[in-house]
C-alpha cells in the first residue's frame, strides 16, 4: 500500500532570481560608473558597481519598511553578519559605521517582498501539511502492521481449532464404532468438547469479521491519505510554479550617483537570506563585480548553489584581492587564498 504514496518535492530554498535590475537603474546616466558583469551570462547586462575600492566603506542603516516583515534588530544583525563575511578574511578594515554617511542601507517593501512572504506562508503551510501526512502515514502503517500480526495470530488459532476438531472427530468415530470403552462420563466429556469447539469456532468467526472491518477501515484511511497527498502535491505544484514565475524578480540593488550611495533590498524572507543579499551588495560597494562560480556570494544570481552560504568562496576572496588590493587569510590566519 505504501507504494502508492508519493509527494512532489517542495522548494525549500528561496526562489532563484537576479540580484539586481537587468539594466541600469533610473539614475544610471548620472552615476559615476557602471561596470559590466562578463561572467553573468547573456541574460544579465550591466549592474551598478562602485568604480573603485575606497576603504573603509562607510555604512548606515537608513530605512526598514514596517511591512517588510523583519525587525530592525534583525536587519542590523544581518548587516553585521554580512560585513563579517568580508572582514573575516582580511586584516584590512573594509567597513565602518557612520550615521547618515556613506552607503545608505534600505529595506523597501513592494510586490516582490509581498509575493515572497505569501509564498513563504504557503511553504510553511505545506510543511505543516507534510508533517501531518507523515504522522498519518506512520499511524496507518503501524495499524496495518498490527492488523497483519492479528491476522497471523487468528490464522494460527484457526489451525489449532482445526486440529482440535479433527481430534474430537476421531474420538467421536471411535465412540460410535465401539472401539473404546463407553461410559456416561466419557460421553458427557465428548459432548462438552464438541460444544466448546463450536463456541470457539463462532468466536473465531466473530474475530474474522472484526478483522475484515479493521481492514476496511484501514483501506478507507489509506484512501483519505491518498487524497490528502494528492491535495498536497497540487498545492506544491502550484507553489513551485509561482516560485518559477517569480524568478525574474530582483532581490537587491547597489546604486551610486555623484551625491549618494545606497543598497536597497527588495526581497528577503528571513535573516539568513537578508545576510546573503547584503553581503552580495556590499561586495559591489567594494567595487567587486560578478564572478563565475555559482556557489559564490558574488555570483550573478541567487540560486540553489549559493543560497544559505555563510562564508566567502575562493572566487569571492580572489575578487576582493583584485578589487581592493588587500591580502586575504584563511580561518587559521594564514595569508593567501584557500579552497572553499
DAWODA-V275128 format. One record per residue. N is the residue number from 1. RES is the residue in one letter. SS is DSSP state (helix for helix, strand for strand, loop for the rest). BURIAL is + if it has 16 or more other ideal C-beta (glycine too) atoms within 10 Angstrom, else -. Layout:
n:N res:RES ss:SS burial:BURIAL
n:N res:RES ss:SS burial:BURIAL
//
This chain:
n:1 res:X ss:loop burial:-
n:2 res:X ss:helix burial:-
n:3 res:X ss:helix burial:-
n:4 res:X ss:helix burial:-
n:5 res:X ss:loop burial:+
n:6 res:X ss:loop burial:-
n:7 res:X ss:loop burial:-
n:8 res:X ss:loop burial:-
n:9 res:X ss:loop burial:-
n:10 res:X ss:loop burial:+
n:11 res:X ss:loop burial:+
n:12 res:X ss:loop burial:-
n:13 res:X ss:loop burial:-
n:14 res:X ss:loop burial:+
n:15 res:X ss:loop burial:+
n:16 res:X ss:loop burial:+
n:17 res:X ss:strand burial:+
n:18 res:X ss:strand burial:+
n:19 res:X ss:loop burial:+
n:20 res:X ss:loop burial:+
n:21 res:X ss:loop burial:+
n:22 res:X ss:loop burial:-
n:23 res:X ss:loop burial:-
n:24 res:X ss:loop burial:+
n:25 res:X ss:loop burial:+
n:26 res:X ss:loop burial:-
n:27 res:X ss:loop burial:-
n:28 res:X ss:helix burial:-
n:29 res:X ss:helix burial:-
n:30 res:X ss:helix burial:-
n:31 res:X ss:loop burial:+
n:32 res:X ss:loop burial:-
n:33 res:X ss:loop burial:-
n:34 res:X ss:loop burial:+
n:35 res:X ss:strand burial:+
n:36 res:X ss:strand burial:-
n:37 res:X ss:loop burial:+
n:38 res:X ss:loop burial:-
n:39 res:X ss:loop burial:+
n:40 res:X ss:loop burial:+
n:41 res:X ss:loop burial:-
n:42 res:X ss:loop burial:-
n:43 res:X ss:loop burial:-
n:44 res:X ss:loop burial:+
n:45 res:X ss:loop burial:-
n:46 res:X ss:strand burial:+
n:47 res:X ss:strand burial:+
n:48 res:X ss:loop burial:+
n:49 res:X ss:loop burial:+
n:50 res:X ss:loop burial:+
n:51 res:X ss:loop burial:-
n:52 res:X ss:loop burial:-
n:53 res:X ss:loop burial:+
n:54 res:X ss:loop burial:-
n:55 res:X ss:loop burial:-
n:56 res:X ss:loop burial:-
n:57 res:X ss:strand burial:+
n:58 res:X ss:strand burial:+
n:59 res:X ss:strand burial:+
n:60 res:X ss:strand burial:-
n:61 res:X ss:strand burial:+
n:62 res:X ss:strand burial:-
n:63 res:X ss:strand burial:-
n:64 res:X ss:strand burial:+
n:65 res:X ss:loop burial:-
n:66 res:X ss:helix burial:-
n:67 res:X ss:helix burial:-
n:68 res:X ss:helix burial:+
n:69 res:X ss:loop burial:+
n:70 res:X ss:loop burial:+
n:71 res:X ss:loop burial:-
n:72 res:X ss:helix burial:-
n:73 res:X ss:helix burial:-
n:74 res:X ss:helix burial:+
n:75 res:X ss:helix burial:+
n:76 res:X ss:helix burial:-
n:77 res:X ss:helix burial:-
n:78 res:X ss:helix burial:+
n:79 res:X ss:helix burial:+
n:80 res:X ss:helix burial:-
n:81 res:X ss:helix burial:+
n:82 res:X ss:helix burial:+
n:83 res:X ss:helix burial:+
n:84 res:X ss:helix burial:-
n:85 res:X ss:helix burial:+
n:86 res:X ss:helix burial:+
n:87 res:X ss:helix burial:+
n:88 res:X ss:loop burial:-
n:89 res:X ss:loop burial:+
n:90 res:X ss:strand burial:+
n:91 res:X ss:loop burial:-
n:92 res:X ss:loop burial:+
n:93 res:X ss:loop burial:-
n:94 res:X ss:loop burial:+
n:95 res:X ss:strand burial:+
n:96 res:X ss:strand burial:-
n:97 res:X ss:strand burial:-
n:98 res:X ss:loop burial:-
n:99 res:X ss:loop burial:-
n:100 res:X ss:loop burial:-
n:101 res:X ss:loop burial:-
n:102 res:X ss:loop burial:+
n:103 res:X ss:strand burial:+
n:104 res:X ss:strand burial:+
n:105 res:X ss:strand burial:+
n:106 res:X ss:strand burial:+
n:107 res:X ss:strand burial:+
n:108 res:X ss:loop burial:+
n:109 res:X ss:loop burial:+
n:110 res:X ss:loop burial:-
n:111 res:X ss:helix burial:-
n:112 res:X ss:helix burial:+
n:113 res:X ss:helix burial:+
n:114 res:X ss:helix burial:-
n:115 res:X ss:helix burial:+
n:116 res:X ss:helix burial:+
n:117 res:X ss:helix burial:+
n:118 res:X ss:helix burial:-
n:119 res:X ss:helix burial:+
n:120 res:X ss:helix burial:+
n:121 res:X ss:helix burial:-
n:122 res:X ss:helix burial:+
n:123 res:X ss:helix burial:+
n:124 res:X ss:helix burial:-
n:125 res:X ss:helix burial:-
n:126 res:X ss:helix burial:+
n:127 res:X ss:helix burial:-
n:128 res:X ss:helix burial:-
n:129 res:X ss:helix burial:+
n:130 res:X ss:helix burial:-
n:131 res:X ss:helix burial:-
n:132 res:X ss:helix burial:-
n:133 res:X ss:helix burial:+
n:134 res:X ss:helix burial:-
n:135 res:X ss:helix burial:-
n:136 res:X ss:helix burial:+
n:137 res:X ss:helix burial:+
n:138 res:X ss:helix burial:-
n:139 res:X ss:helix burial:-
n:140 res:X ss:helix burial:+
n:141 res:X ss:helix burial:-
n:142 res:X ss:helix burial:-
n:143 res:X ss:helix burial:-
n:144 res:X ss:helix burial:+
n:145 res:X ss:helix burial:-
n:146 res:X ss:helix burial:-
n:147 res:X ss:helix burial:-
n:148 res:X ss:helix burial:-
n:149 res:X ss:helix burial:-
n:150 res:X ss:helix burial:-
n:151 res:X ss:helix burial:+
n:152 res:X ss:helix burial:-
n:153 res:X ss:helix burial:-
n:154 res:X ss:helix burial:-
n:155 res:X ss:helix burial:-
n:156 res:X ss:helix burial:-
n:157 res:X ss:helix burial:-
n:158 res:X ss:helix burial:+
n:159 res:X ss:helix burial:-
n:160 res:X ss:helix burial:-
n:161 res:X ss:helix burial:-
n:162 res:X ss:helix burial:-
n:163 res:X ss:helix burial:-
n:164 res:X ss:helix burial:-
n:165 res:X ss:helix burial:+
n:166 res:X ss:helix burial:-
n:167 res:X ss:helix burial:-
n:168 res:X ss:helix burial:-
n:169 res:X ss:helix burial:-
n:170 res:X ss:helix burial:-
n:171 res:X ss:helix burial:+
n:172 res:X ss:helix burial:-
n:173 res:X ss:helix burial:-
n:174 res:X ss:helix burial:-
n:175 res:X ss:helix burial:-
n:176 res:X ss:helix burial:-
n:177 res:X ss:helix burial:-
n:178 res:X ss:loop burial:-
n:179 res:X ss:loop burial:-
n:180 res:X ss:loop burial:-
n:181 res:X ss:loop burial:-
n:182 res:X ss:loop burial:-
n:183 res:X ss:loop burial:-
n:184 res:X ss:helix burial:-
n:185 res:X ss:helix burial:-
n:186 res:X ss:helix burial:-
n:187 res:X ss:helix burial:-
n:188 res:X ss:helix burial:-
n:189 res:X ss:helix burial:-
n:190 res:X ss:helix burial:-
n:191 res:X ss:helix burial:-
n:192 res:X ss:helix burial:-
n:193 res:X ss:helix burial:+
n:194 res:X ss:helix burial:-
n:195 res:X ss:helix burial:-
n:196 res:X ss:helix burial:-
n:197 res:X ss:helix burial:+
n:198 res:X ss:helix burial:-
n:199 res:X ss:helix burial:-
n:200 res:X ss:helix burial:+
n:201 res:X ss:helix burial:-
n:202 res:X ss:helix burial:-
n:203 res:X ss:helix burial:-
n:204 res:X ss:helix burial:+
n:205 res:X ss:helix burial:-
n:206 res:X ss:helix burial:-
n:207 res:X ss:helix burial:+
n:208 res:X ss:helix burial:-
n:209 res:X ss:helix burial:-
n:210 res:X ss:helix burial:-
n:211 res:X ss:helix burial:+
n:212 res:X ss:helix burial:-
n:213 res:X ss:helix burial:-
n:214 res:X ss:helix burial:+
n:215 res:X ss:helix burial:-
n:216 res:X ss:helix burial:-
n:217 res:X ss:helix burial:-
n:218 res:X ss:helix burial:+
n:219 res:X ss:helix burial:-
n:220 res:X ss:helix burial:-
n:221 res:X ss:helix burial:-
n:222 res:X ss:helix burial:+
n:223 res:X ss:helix burial:-
n:224 res:X ss:helix burial:-
n:225 res:X ss:helix burial:+
n:226 res:X ss:helix burial:-
n:227 res:X ss:helix burial:-
n:228 res:X ss:helix burial:+
n:229 res:X ss:helix burial:+
n:230 res:X ss:helix burial:-
n:231 res:X ss:helix burial:-
n:232 res:X ss:helix burial:+
n:233 res:X ss:helix burial:-
n:234 res:X ss:helix burial:-
n:235 res:X ss:helix burial:+
n:236 res:X ss:helix burial:+
n:237 res:X ss:helix burial:-
n:238 res:X ss:helix burial:-
n:239 res:X ss:helix burial:+
n:240 res:X ss:helix burial:+
n:241 res:X ss:helix burial:-
n:242 res:X ss:helix burial:-
n:243 res:X ss:helix burial:+
n:244 res:X ss:helix burial:-
n:245 res:X ss:helix burial:-
n:246 res:X ss:helix burial:+
n:247 res:X ss:helix burial:-
n:248 res:X ss:helix burial:-
n:249 res:X ss:loop burial:+
n:250 res:X ss:loop burial:+
n:251 res:X ss:loop burial:+
n:252 res:X ss:strand burial:+
n:253 res:X ss:strand burial:+
n:254 res:X ss:strand burial:+
n:255 res:X ss:strand burial:+
n:256 res:X ss:strand burial:+
n:257 res:X ss:strand burial:-
n:258 res:X ss:loop burial:-
n:259 res:X ss:loop burial:-
n:260 res:X ss:strand burial:-
n:261 res:X ss:strand burial:+
n:262 res:X ss:strand burial:+
n:263 res:X ss:strand burial:+
n:264 res:X ss:strand burial:+
n:265 res:X ss:strand burial:+
n:266 res:X ss:loop burial:+
n:267 res:X ss:loop burial:+
n:268 res:X ss:loop burial:+
n:269 res:X ss:loop burial:+
n:270 res:X ss:loop burial:-
n:271 res:X ss:helix burial:+
n:272 res:X ss:helix burial:+
n:273 res:X ss:helix burial:+
n:274 res:X ss:helix burial:+
n:275 res:X ss:helix burial:+
n:276 res:X ss:helix burial:+
n:277 res:X ss:helix burial:+
n:278 res:X ss:helix burial:+
n:279 res:X ss:helix burial:+
n:280 res:X ss:helix burial:+
n:281 res:X ss:helix burial:+
n:282 res:X ss:helix burial:+
n:283 res:X ss:helix burial:+
n:284 res:X ss:helix burial:+
n:285 res:X ss:helix burial:+
n:286 res:X ss:loop burial:+
n:287 res:X ss:loop burial:+
n:288 res:X ss:loop burial:+
n:289 res:X ss:loop burial:+
n:290 res:X ss:loop burial:+
n:291 res:X ss:strand burial:+
n:292 res:X ss:loop burial:-
n:293 res:X ss:loop burial:+
n:294 res:X ss:loop burial:-
n:295 res:X ss:loop burial:+
n:296 res:X ss:loop burial:+
n:297 res:X ss:loop burial:+
n:298 res:X ss:loop burial:+
n:299 res:X ss:strand burial:+
n:300 res:X ss:loop burial:+
n:301 res:X ss:strand burial:+
n:302 res:X ss:strand burial:+
n:303 res:X ss:loop burial:+
n:304 res:X ss:loop burial:-
n:305 res:X ss:loop burial:-
n:306 res:X ss:loop burial:+
n:307 res:X ss:loop burial:+
n:308 res:X ss:loop burial:-
n:309 res:X ss:loop burial:+
n:310 res:X ss:loop burial:-
n:311 res:X ss:loop burial:-
n:312 res:X ss:loop burial:+
n:313 res:X ss:loop burial:+
n:314 res:X ss:helix burial:+
n:315 res:X ss:helix burial:+
n:316 res:X ss:helix burial:+
n:317 res:X ss:helix burial:+
n:318 res:X ss:helix burial:+
n:319 res:X ss:helix burial:+
n:320 res:X ss:helix burial:+
n:321 res:X ss:helix burial:+
n:322 res:X ss:helix burial:-
n:323 res:X ss:helix burial:+
n:324 res:X ss:helix burial:+
n:325 res:X ss:loop burial:-
n:326 res:X ss:loop burial:+
n:327 res:X ss:loop burial:-
n:328 res:X ss:strand burial:+
n:329 res:X ss:strand burial:+
n:330 res:X ss:loop burial:-
n:331 res:X ss:loop burial:-
n:332 res:X ss:loop burial:-
n:333 res:X ss:loop burial:-
n:334 res:X ss:loop burial:-
n:335 res:X ss:strand burial:-
n:336 res:X ss:loop burial:-
n:337 res:X ss:loop burial:+
n:338 res:X ss:loop burial:-
n:339 res:X ss:loop burial:-
n:340 res:X ss:loop burial:-
//
